[in-house]
Amino acid sequence: MNEELSLKEIACLQLIALGKTNIEAGKALGLTHHTIQYHLHNAYHKLNVTNRAAAISKAYHLALIKLPIDTLVTKSG
């Protein structure tokens, strides 16, 4: 990864990792779904991936986002 992801890009990735659609992520962040698409496209480019699943996987492995199971393990562990 050559460029750092912006806070908005990370927030969008976190929400899609939680299963949110672009519309739902937009509502959560006070943005349009087009703006979410824009941030995700930029994140895909920076992560050198081409789809949501790959972006979530790479962002998780780079410790940029947490997956729902991480929250469950942390709370109960």
Secondary structure as GFF3:
##gff-version 3
##sequence-region A 1 77
A	DSSP	alpha_helix	7	17	.	.	.	ID=ss1
A	DSSP	alpha_helix	22	29	.	.	.	ID=ss2
A	DSSP	alpha_helix	33	47	.	.	.	ID=ss3
A	DSSP	alpha_helix	52	61	.	.	.	ID=ss4
A	DSSP	alpha_helix	68	76	.	.	.	ID=ss5
###
